[in-house]
C-alpha cells in the first residue's frame, strides 16, 4: 500500500514537472509577450521575466521592442524640375503596441519597408533637385510624417527617417561642376576688380599728395634708388622725373619767395638744372639722328 502511494506521488510529481516545463516561458527584457488562447487574444501583455502559459491551449508570441534600423532600397524617380535621380534612405522605428503589431498587420517590418519606399518615391516627385541636395532636413520630416501616419495603426512608431545619398547622372554632375567653376571664377574677377579699384583710389590720393608737395617725389625717387641698390647690381638705370626739373626751375625764378627756394641754395641749383635740361636735349637730338 505504501509502495503504491509512493509510486502515485512520484507519478504526480513527474506529471507536475512535465507540466511546468511545458508551461514555463521566459520573456527577455527587450521583448513583450502576447498570448493567444485558442486563437483569441488575451488582454494582458506579458512583461519581461518568467511567465506561465497553458500547454496546448495558449501560444506565446514574443515581440521585439528594440529600435529597428531598416535601410530603404534606392528609389529612382524624376524630380519636379525634370532631373532623374536615385535616392536611398534609412528608417528608425520601434513597436509601441505589441498586440496591434501582431494582430493588425501580417508583417509589420515588411509593411514599414513598403510604405517607406512608396513615400520616398512620392517625395522625389514633389521636390526639386536643390531641395534634395541642400534641404534634406525638411524632406526627412516630410518622409517621417508620411510613414508614421499609417504605422500608428499598426502599433509602430517611426522615430527618424534620414536620406542617405542622392545619385545624379554623370551629365548632371559635369554641368554642376561647370556651374560651380563659373561661379568661383566670377567671384575671383569681382575680387580682383575691387582690388584694382581700391589700389587706383590710393594711387590717385598719393599722386595728389605728391602734386601738392613736389619734394615728396624726390624722396620717393631716393627710396627707389635704395631699393634697387640693395640687389647689388653693377648697372643702375633710373628715370629722371620731369616734375623734379620743374621744381628746380621754379626754385631759380627771381620772384620766388623764401618758401619757394630763394637764397644761395636756389642760385646754386639753377646752373645744375640748366645743365640737366641741356643734357636731356642733346640726348634727344642724338636719338633722333
C-alpha positions in Angstrom: 0.0 0.0 0.0 2.8 2.4 0.9 4.6 1.5 -2.2 1.5 2.3 -4.3 1.2 5.7 -2.7 4.8 6.4 -3.3 4.5 5.4 -6.9 1.4 7.5 -7.3 3.1 10.5 -5.7 6.1 10.1 -7.9 3.9 9.9 -11.0 2.0 13.1 -9.9 5.3 14.9 -9.3 6.7 13.8 -12.6 3.5 15.0 -14.3 3.8 18.3 -12.5 7.4 18.7 -13.6 6.4 17.9 -17.2 3.5 20.4 -17.0 5.7 23.2 -15.5 8.4 22.5 -18.2 5.8 22.7 -20.9 4.1 25.8 -19.5 7.2 27.8 -18.5 8.3 30.6 -20.7 10.9 33.4 -20.3 10.4 36.8 -21.8 13.6 38.8 -22.3 14.0 42.4 -21.1 13.7 43.9 -24.6 10.6 41.7 -25.5 6.9 41.6 -24.7 4.8 38.5 -24.8 1.4 38.3 -26.5 -0.7 35.3 -25.6 -3.3 33.7 -27.9 -5.6 31.3 -26.2 -7.3 29.0 -28.7 -6.7 31.7 -31.3 -8.1 34.6 -29.3 -6.0 37.4 -27.9 -5.6 37.6 -24.2 -6.0 41.0 -22.7 -2.7 41.3 -20.8 0.7 41.6 -22.4 3.3 39.5 -20.6 6.1 41.6 -19.1 9.8 40.6 -19.1 10.7 37.7 -16.9 9.3 34.2 -16.1 5.7 33.5 -17.1 3.4 30.6 -17.4 1.0 29.5 -20.2 -1.5 26.7 -20.6 0.2 24.0 -22.6 -1.6 23.0 -25.9 -4.1 25.9 -25.3 -2.0 29.1 -25.1 0.5 30.2 -27.6 3.0 32.9 -26.6 4.3 35.3 -29.3 7.3 37.4 -28.4 7.5 40.9 -29.9 10.8 42.7 -30.1 10.6 46.3 -28.6 14.0 47.5 -29.7 14.5 50.2 -32.3 14.8 48.7 -35.7 17.2 50.2 -38.3 15.8 49.4 -41.7 17.6 50.6 -44.9 15.3 51.7 -47.7 16.5 50.5 -51.2 17.5 53.2 -53.6 14.5 54.5 -55.5 14.8 56.1 -58.9 12.5 59.0 -59.8 12.1 62.3 -61.7 12.2 65.5 -59.6 9.8 68.4 -60.1 12.5 70.1 -62.3 12.8 67.0 -64.5 16.0 65.6 -63.2 16.4 61.8 -62.9 17.9 60.8 -59.5 18.4 57.8 -57.3 17.7 58.3 -53.6 18.2 55.8 -50.7 17.3 56.3 -47.1 17.2 54.7 -43.7 14.2 54.4 -41.3 14.4 54.0 -37.5 11.2 52.7 -35.9 10.1 50.6 -32.9 7.0 48.7 -31.7 5.0 50.6 -29.0 1.9 48.3 -29.0 2.8 44.6 -29.3 -0.8 43.4 -29.6 -1.5 45.7 -32.5 1.8 44.9 -34.2 0.9 41.2 -34.0 -2.8 41.3 -34.8 -3.5 44.2 -37.1 -0.7 43.6 -39.7 0.7 40.4 -41.0 4.4 41.5 -41.0 5.0 45.0 -39.6 8.6 45.1 -40.8 7.6 44.4 -44.4 4.7 46.9 -44.2 7.0 49.7 -42.9 9.6 48.9 -45.7 7.0 49.1 -48.5 5.5 52.3 -47.0 9.0 53.8 -46.8 9.7 53.0 -50.4 6.4 54.4 -51.6 6.8 57.6 -49.5 10.4 58.1 -50.8 9.3 57.9 -54.4 6.5 60.4 -53.7 8.9 62.8 -52.0 11.2 62.6 -55.0 8.4 63.6 -57.4 7.3 66.5 -55.2 10.8 68.0 -54.6 13.4 69.8 -56.7 17.0 68.8 -57.1 18.3 71.7 -54.9 16.0 70.6 -52.1 17.3 67.0 -52.3 20.9 68.3 -52.1 20.7 71.1 -49.6 17.4 71.0 -47.8 17.3 67.4 -46.6 16.1 68.2 -43.1 12.7 69.3 -44.4 12.4 66.3 -46.6 13.3 64.0 -43.7 10.5 65.5 -41.7 8.0 65.0 -44.6 9.1 61.4 -45.0 8.7 60.7 -41.3 5.2 62.1 -41.3 4.2 60.1 -44.4 5.5 56.8 -42.9 4.3 57.4 -39.4 0.7 58.2 -40.3 -0.3 54.6 -41.3 2.2 53.0 -39.0 0.5 54.3 -35.9 -2.5 52.0 -36.5 0.0 49.0 -36.7 1.4 49.7 -33.2 4.6 51.0 -34.7 6.2 54.4 -34.1 8.7 55.9 -36.5 11.5 57.7 -34.7 13.5 59.1 -37.5 14.0 59.0 -41.3 17.2 60.0 -43.0 18.0 60.4 -46.7 21.5 58.8 -47.1 22.6 59.5 -50.6 21.4 61.2 -53.8 22.9 59.8 -57.0 22.9 62.0 -60.1 23.6 61.2 -63.7 27.2 61.9 -65.0 26.0 64.7 -67.3 24.3 66.5 -64.4 27.4 66.2 -62.3 29.5 67.7 -65.1 27.0 70.5 -65.5 27.0 71.3 -61.8 30.8 71.2 -61.7 30.9 73.8 -64.6 28.4 75.9 -62.8 30.4 75.9 -59.6 33.6 76.7 -61.5 32.0 79.6 -63.3 30.7 81.0 -60.1 34.1 80.8 -58.4 35.7 82.5 -61.5 33.1 85.2 -61.3 33.8 85.8 -57.6 37.6 85.9 -58.3 37.1 88.5 -61.1 34.9 90.6 -58.8 37.5 90.5 -56.1 40.3 91.4 -58.5 38.2 94.3 -59.9 37.5 95.6 -56.3 41.2 95.4 -55.5 42.1 97.3 -58.6 39.5 100.0 -57.7 40.9 100.4 -54.2 44.5 100.5 -55.5 43.6 103.1 -58.1 42.0 105.3 -55.4 45.1 105.0 -53.2 47.4 105.8 -56.1 45.3 108.8 -57.0 45.5 110.1 -53.4 49.3 109.6 -53.5 49.6 111.4 -56.8 47.6 114.3 -55.4 49.8 114.4 -52.3 52.9 114.5 -54.4 51.5 117.2 -56.7 50.9 119.3 -53.6 54.4 118.6 -52.3 56.9 118.2 -55.1 59.7 117.3 -52.7 57.9 114.1 -51.9 58.5 112.9 -55.5 62.3 113.3 -55.0 62.1 111.4 -51.7 60.2 108.6 -53.5 62.9 108.5 -56.1 65.6 108.2 -53.5 63.7 105.3 -51.9 63.5 103.6 -55.2 67.3 104.0 -55.6 67.9 102.4 -52.2 65.6 99.5 -53.0 67.3 98.8 -56.3 70.8 99.2 -54.9 70.1 96.5 -52.4 70.1 93.9 -55.2 73.9 94.6 -55.7 73.6 95.3 -59.4 76.6 96.6 -61.4 74.4 98.9 -63.5 71.6 101.1 -62.3 69.2 102.8 -64.7 66.7 105.3 -63.2 64.2 107.5 -64.8 64.5 111.2 -64.1 61.2 112.8 -63.4 60.2 115.9 -65.2 58.5 117.2 -62.1 61.8 117.4 -60.4 63.1 119.7 -63.2 60.0 121.8 -62.9 60.7 122.1 -59.1 64.3 123.2 -59.8 63.1 125.6 -62.5 60.7 127.2 -60.0 63.4 127.4 -57.5 65.6 129.6 -59.8 62.8 132.1 -60.6 63.8 135.7 -59.3 60.4 136.4 -57.9 60.3 133.2 -55.7 59.9 133.8 -52.0 61.7 132.3 -49.1 59.3 129.3 -49.0 59.9 128.6 -52.7 63.7 128.0 -52.6 65.3 131.6 -52.8 68.8 132.1 -51.4 72.2 130.5 -52.1 70.7 127.0 -52.5 68.4 128.2 -55.3 71.2 130.1 -57.0 73.4 127.0 -56.9 70.6 124.8 -58.1 69.8 126.9 -61.2 73.0 126.1 -63.2 72.6 122.4 -62.3 69.0 122.4 -63.6 70.1 124.2 -66.8 72.8 121.6 -67.3 70.4 118.8 -66.8 67.9 120.2 -69.3 70.7 120.8 -71.9 71.9 117.2 -71.5 68.4 115.9 -72.0 68.0 117.9 -75.2 71.4 116.7 -76.5 70.3 113.1 -75.8 67.0 113.6 -77.5 68.8 115.1 -80.6 71.3 112.3 -80.8 68.4 109.7 -80.6 66.6 111.4 -83.5 69.7 111.2 -85.6 
